[in-house]
């Protein structure tokens, strides 16, 4: 496995995963751990799980200087999830949330998205629909429910 030439912090890795990797990964149908863009960045396979809404999801992870990052990507649906955990997770998550337009500059808040738990801090964004399909982005902060929970950013394509 190729390893990156330098160590990176969660904010750097998170931005790379959310802004650069996830939009490309949502179109693949091969196992995530076999993707050259994942292997070359030093990610390792964490396995495959069935997700109730996204189908077969492959997970990879990588250690950072200040925590761990995971990427989950569905082979069955247009879905990609990034989670950050550890001492640098809050800074990485808050930085990505503050700069969410870097994911797509047409994103806007979607107040109609329901939260599965009122204690969960959920920020849902979406793009305008093109041919009745839009990009949705959700920032999940479950720290009020579980202080040790990772912070999660997920992207998906949905039909209106």
Secondary structure, 3 states (H helix, E strand, C coil): CCCCCCCCCHHHHHHHHHHHHHHHHCCCCCCHHHCHHHHCCCCEEEEEEEECCCEEEEEEEEEECCEEEEEEEECCCCEEEEEEECCCHHHHHHHHHHCHHHCCCCCEECCCCCCCCCCCEEEEEECCCECCEEEEEEEEECCCCCCCCCEEEEEEEEEC
